[in-house]
Structures are given as structure tokens and as C-alpha cells.
Amino acid sequence: MIKRITKTLLCFVCLFVASVCAYTQDVAAVSEELEKSVVQTMKRTGTPGVAIAVVKDDRIVFAKAFGVSNLEAQTPMTTDMLCRSGPITSVFTAAALVMFQEQGKLRLDQPVGKYVSGLSSKLSAVNAHQLLTHTAGIKEEHPTYGLLDDSALARTVRSWKNDYYLSPPGQIYSHSNPGYVLAGLLIEEVSKQPFAKVMGELLFEPLGMSRTTFRPSVVMTYPFAQSYRSFSGEKLAQVRPFALEAFGWPSGSMFSNVNDLARFTIAFMNEGRIEGKQVLSSSLIDKLSTPVASVPASLNDQKSTYGFLAEDYRGVRMLSISGSWAGFTEQMLMAPKHRFAVIVMVNRNNAFFHSTVQKAMEMMLPLEPAPPATSTQALTMSDEEMASYVGTYSNENTVEIVLKNRRLFLREGKSEWPIRKLKESVFSLGLSGTSQVFALIAGPGGRIEFLHRAGRALRRAPASQTSH
């Protein structure tokens, strides 16, 4: 009997050791491939520093930093190094409002004016559900510098007039940083506490995100990355002064690192639990995961949730958020069903590590085979159809569609690109390929009212204001 038990125990130990060895080998293989990809992308994009974390199940299986956080001082980048989190911030702002609804402090379907006084009439009429799904019809803006005290959030939002109104609420998805700023003010008004304090007590502390903060005075007490940017091939330059403003905190100015953000993804994908503690409710996770509004012109039929974009990619359901602003680029992607996540934080603008994220997905997710690459045949447009698209379209910036020699072009500043029609309402720039895809969307009367690209709607000027 004892021999049988010993033999069984020995078999179990052998199987356990074998599985551990196989797991170690798998992780080593993943690490080697990811490091190659990171180095290649850094060279191609001229990135000073990057930190990456990969989560599988309830643990971080890869976490490494590359390059430097400060070009002048040559300070090495680390996985604890604080970087601006950009649009990843919005996931936490959304989570806080959902938690308030669960606590009975507000209703997400009620007009914001019910809770926040002193707003313009049109801003008062939108609700938190619309703010969190980017369907409130509020324009885009990226203010970089402003006041740092807590009261700046309320003062700035209450100064906005009805010109912040882009479209009727619920009409169209259009990513709006000011919309999330208003959501942050709603958090302040309902809690009667400063936004940064609420977020720390409600989310960062329970999740064990020990270095994550909105306050610059706290950021400077930890190692943090300097930010760099370059446009149109110009020399990479440090962003000075450092972009800081209290009223922009809720939309994109949370400071965090890949280790802290990995803790959030672990809890999110583990039914709200981390290290044996229930820190997020299952209903909160469901709310942040549920698709609501379609994103026009998205190639993978993306839909907005509260904070994330949801899509099916090669048979796997994904939640993601990414962006680039003020000399930082950030990416967060999760496949909740498979308990897989990738977080990337980069200290330069427009440096997306798509190939590295793709490599991690290929190695750790049961993706379906990639569809074969096919050339997209441009559709013919009549003179009448092309003429119906001509006009000036504006949101944060302005573009024009012009008709020359019976061909359509998109003009932005001094640049101009030919327009190809890919399918109904969907177009691309250039002579081939499907990069730079945009959509033209008609209003109730049939007239084209919006040009939608990169997640944002640009409103068409009235015919009397349109230049040809």
C-alpha cells in the first residue's frame, strides 16, 4: 500500500515538474520573441524607452523595460517608471462612475445637469452613459497646459459654452476627451471630494496600484519618464514644459506604470479578485465589457464600451484602448475569456508597438488563421456623388474634400491625398491599401454631415460656409 502511494506520489511529482519545465520553456520562448520585436520597433520608430507587461491567467509572465526614460541623463527605463497613461485613464474614470451607480449615488441615464450645476444648456442635457461611450456629441480637444489646483476641473468645465456641442446626443460615436473631463467633474460633484482623491480611495488603493496617481506633486517623488515627440520627420525633441493640467486628469492624465496597470487587468479578468480580495464587482466588469455604440469605418466592426473598444479579432473577443499624446504612447489590450493582457508604455509620440502586441497574441492566444491579404478594388463614383461629398469638415482640426479634374481629394493643411471608395460610405486615402480609412456619414435629411476618422467625427460646415 505504501509502495503504491509512493509510486503515485512520484508520478504526480514527475508530472508537476514536467509541466513546470514546459511552462518555463514557453515563457522563455515568448520572452525571446517579444524582446526581438521590441528592439526592432524601437529602431524603426526612434523610441527612447518602452516598458511592456504581459499577463496570463493571474500572473505577469513577461515584464521588461528597454532603452532610457531620459535622453539627457541616460536613465534606464524600468517597469516601475511612471508614464502618462493617456486614454487608459478613461477606463478608470468610467469604472468610478459605474461604482457610484452601484452604490446608488447616481444614475448613468440621467442628465448630467441633475448632478452638476452651472453647465451650458446643451452640456447639461447629456447623460453619463453617453459620456462614457463617446456618444454625447461633445467635440474633441487636447489642451496641454492649464491650472494645477483641484478647483481647475470645475472652473474649466463650467466655462464651456454650447460651442462644445458637436452633434445631438446619441447620434454618432466620436471620441471626446472633454466628454470624459465632464465625467470627472460628475465624480467630484457626486462625491463632494476632489477627483484625484476619489480615484485613489475608490480604485488605486484597493487594487494595490501603489504608484498610480494624478497629482504631479506625487509623480515627482517617484522615478518618472520624460516625454519626447517628433512630427513629419523632424528631430526628436523633449516636451517642455511637461504637459500638466488638473482639468484634463479624468480623460488622459493618470500617471501609472505597467506593473500597476497589470494588477488592474488581473483583477478585471479574474472576476474582480486579486490576491484573494474582491476589489471589483462582476457587474462593473460586465458594464465595462459590454459593447454599446458602433465605431464608423472600423475595419473589425469595433464598438465602444465604457472606456474600451470591443471587437472580435480572428475568433477572439478583445477589449483595447490606446493613444498618443504629449510625448507618450500607451496601449492596453485584454482577451478576458483567455485571461490574457498586454500593456505597453512608451515615452515618445506615435510609437505604437503593434507588432510586439501581435507577437504576444500569436504566441499565447488561440487565434484563427489570418485571412489572406486581398487587394481592395476601388468603387466608381459618379460626378454627382463626388460633388455631394465636397465640403469643409471640422472638430479639433479641419480638413477639406475637394473635387479636381473629376477626382476627389482630401486636403489637410498643405497636404493633399486622392480618395478611393472601398464600400458604401467607407473610403481610404492614397492609391492603394486600406490604411487611413474614413467614413462619410449622412444625417437624417440625406446630406453628408460627418467625416469620421481615427475614432472622431468631423462636422461638415453648412453649405453657405463651404469653400470649393
C-alpha positions, -999 to 999 in steps of 0.1 A, spaced: 0 0 0 28 24 10 47 15 -22 16 22 -43 11 56 -26 48 64 -31 46 54 -67 15 76 -73 31 105 -55 63 101 -75 42 101 -108 24 133 -96 57 150 -88 72 140 -122 41 153 -140 43 186 -120 80 190 -127 74 183 -164 46 209 -165 67 235 -147 96 229 -171 73 231 -201 58 263 -187 93 278 -181 103 269 -216 72 285 -231 77 317 -211 114 318 -222 104 314 -258 78 342 -255 103 364 -238 129 359 -265 104 366 -294 90 397 -277 124 412 -270 134 408 -306 102 425 -317 106 454 -292 142 461 -303 131 462 -340 102 486 -333 124 508 -311 148 512 -340 121 518 -366 103 544 -345 132 561 -328 118 553 -294 139 564 -264 122 540 -239 95 514 -236 81 492 -208 59 461 -215 40 437 -193 22 406 -205 -4 389 -182 -17 353 -185 -42 339 -160 -35 356 -127 2 365 -131 26 387 -150 45 363 -173 67 389 -190 77 424 -177 107 442 -191 118 478 -199 141 488 -228 160 520 -236 160 551 -214 135 573 -197 156 604 -201 178 610 -231 199 637 -214 206 618 -182 205 583 -200 184 570 -171 174 534 -178 137 528 -183 121 504 -158 88 487 -154 81 508 -123 88 541 -142 58 564 -142 44 574 -176 13 593 -186 -14 567 -192 -33 587 -219 -67 572 -228 -62 542 -205 -72 568 -179 -107 568 -192 -113 532 -182 -107 542 -145 -130 572 -148 -157 550 -163 -152 524 -135 -157 551 -108 -190 562 -122 -203 527 -126 -193 521 -89 -213 552 -79 -243 539 -97 -240 505 -80 -238 524 -47 -270 543 -55 -253 577 -57 -264 585 -93 -280 570 -124 -260 569 -156 -291 575 -177 -300 608 -160 -289 642 -174 -256 654 -160 -273 687 -151 -292 669 -124 -260 665 -105 -237 693 -118 -249 729 -117 -236 758 -138 -232 740 -172 -243 753 -205 -278 741 -216 -267 715 -241 -240 701 -219 -265 698 -190 -287 676 -212 -262 648 -219 -260 618 -196 -231 598 -181 -239 568 -203 -233 589 -234 -202 605 -220 -186 571 -212 -194 557 -247 -183 588 -265 -218 594 -279 -226 626 -261 -219 648 -291 -191 668 -274 -162 680 -296 -126 669 -292 -98 690 -277 -63 683 -263 -54 713 -241 -19 708 -228 -13 735 -202 -35 749 -175 -41 753 -138 -30 725 -114 -52 731 -84 -82 708 -78 -107 735 -84 -95 739 -120 -116 710 -132 -149 726 -122 -139 761 -132 -129 750 -167 -159 728 -175 -183 754 -163 -167 779 -187 -176 758 -217 -204 771 -239 -227 754 -263 -200 755 -290 -186 724 -273 -216 706 -288 -208 687 -320 -239 666 -326 -271 657 -309 -265 632 -280 -267 596 -291 -264 604 -329 -228 593 -335 -197 579 -318 -169 604 -316 -140 601 -292 -141 632 -268 -116 640 -241 -138 669 -229 -166 644 -225 -145 624 -200 -135 656 -183 -171 663 -177 -175 628 -164 -147 635 -140 -165 666 -127 -196 645 -122 -175 622 -100 -164 653 -79 -199 667 -76 -215 634 -65 -187 625 -41 -181 661 -28 -144 653 -29 -115 662 -53 -114 639 -83 -78 627 -76 -87 618 -40 -118 598 -50 -99 578 -76 -72 569 -52 -96 557 -25 -120 540 -48 -97 522 -72 -59 526 -69 -56 517 -32 -79 486 -33 -61 474 -64 -27 478 -49 -17 503 -76 8 519 -52 24 544 -76 -6 554 -98 -17 590 -93 -30 621 -109 -10 646 -88 22 660 -103 35 666 -68 33 629 -62 47 619 -96 79 638 -89 85 618 -58 90 586 -79 111 579 -110 92 591 -140 98 592 -177 104 623 -197 84 626 -229 96 632 -264 79 639 -298 87 644 -334 64 653 -363 69 649 -400 105 635 -397 118 664 -376 144 658 -349 131 642 -317 126 668 -290 118 667 -253 84 680 -244 89 712 -224 72 723 -203 58 690 -191 21 688 -200 1 693 -168 -34 704 -161 -59 694 -135 -90 697 -156 -76 671 -181 -69 645 -154 -101 624 -160 -95 620 -197 -59 612 -201 -35 624 -174 -33 595 -150 3 585 -143 10 548 -139 34 520 -149 30 486 -165 32 468 -132 3 488 -117 -18 485 -148 -11 448 -149 -27 445 -115 -59 461 -128 -61 436 -158 -55 407 -134 -84 417 -112 -106 426 -143 -100 391 -158 -103 372 -125 -139 382 -117 -128 412 -98 -104 394 -75 -67 399 -69 -46 382 -42 -77 368 -26 -96 401 -23 -127 411 -42 -119 447 -54 -142 450 -84 -177 437 -88 -187 413 -116 -214 438 -126 -188 465 -130 -167 443 -152 -198 434 -173 -206 471 -178 -171 479 -189 -171 450 -213 -205 454 -229 -204 469 -265 -228 498 -270 -220 521 -300 -205 512 -334 -174 530 -345 -178 541 -381 -152 530 -406 -136 505 -382 -122 475 -402 -130 450 -374 -165 463 -365 -153 479 -333 -179 490 -307 -174 513 -278 -180 501 -242 -175 522 -211 -138 532 -217 -128 503 -240 -132 494 -277 -145 459 -282 -140 438 -313 -137 402 -325 -102 395 -338 -95 362 -355 -121 345 -333 -111 361 -300 -131 388 -282 -108 417 -274 -110 448 -253 -85 475 -260 -76 512 -256 -46 530 -270 -35 565 -278 -7 590 -281 -5 625 -265 20 649 -251 50 628 -259 37 594 -246 21 564 -263 2 538 -245 -16 505 -254 -37 481 -233 -53 450 -248 -72 422 -230 -87 390 -241 -108 384 -209 -121 349 -218 -85 337 -221 -72 359 -192 -46 375 -214 -34 411 -214 -7 433 -228 3 467 -216 28 490 -234 40 524 -223 63 544 -245 79 579 -239 75 593 -274 46 602 -296 30 579 -322 52 549 -313 28 521 -314 42 486 -307 16 468 -328 40 441 -340 50 433 -304 14 431 -292 6 409 -322 35 386 -315 23 381 -279 -12 374 -292 1 349 -318 21 330 -291 -5 330 -263 -40 331 -278 -59 305 -299 -62 329 -328 -79 317 -360 -56 318 -391 -52 352 -405 -73 358 -436 -54 360 -469 -44 395 -479 -65 407 -508 -63 439 -528 -93 462 -524 -108 473 -557 -119 509 -556 -155 516 -565 -165 540 -592 -182 573 -581 -204 594 -603 -198 631 -607 -230 638 -587 -219 615 -558 -184 631 -556 -200 666 -556 -221 656 -527 -190 649 -505 -172 682 -512 -170 705 -482 -151 715 -451 -152 692 -420 -141 703 -385 -137 691 -350 -104 696 -332 -88 702 -366 -102 709 -401 -100 691 -434 -115 697 -469 -128 674 -495 -122 690 -529 -131 679 -565 -104 685 -592 -105 671 -627 -133 648 -618 -113 633 -589 -118 636 -551 -90 647 -528 -87 652 -491 -68 684 -482 -53 690 -447 -30 719 -443 -6 718 -472 -10 681 -478 -34 665 -502 -43 629 -509 -65 612 -535 -97 595 -522 -107 559 -530 -141 545 -523 -139 510 -507 -175 503 -500 -207 522 -492 -198 552 -470 -162 539 -464 -131 555 -481 -93 554 -479 -66 579 -488 -39 571 -513 -37 550 -544 -39 516 -528 -43 498 -495 -68 503 -467 -47 525 -443 -61 559 -435 -97 547 -437 -125 571 -430 -163 572 -434 -187 598 -447 -220 598 -428 -253 613 -438 -277 630 -415 -315 625 -413 -321 646 -444 -296 625 -465 -269 652 -467 -234 642 -457 -229 657 -422 -198 640 -408 -164 628 -419 -153 601 -394 -117 591 -390 -94 578 -362 -124 575 -339 -135 611 -342 -163 628 -361 -156 660 -380 -188 680 -386 -194 694 -421 -198 731 -424 -232 744 -437 -233 748 -475 -231 786 -473 -197 782 -454 -182 756 -476 -153 765 -499 -148 746 -531 
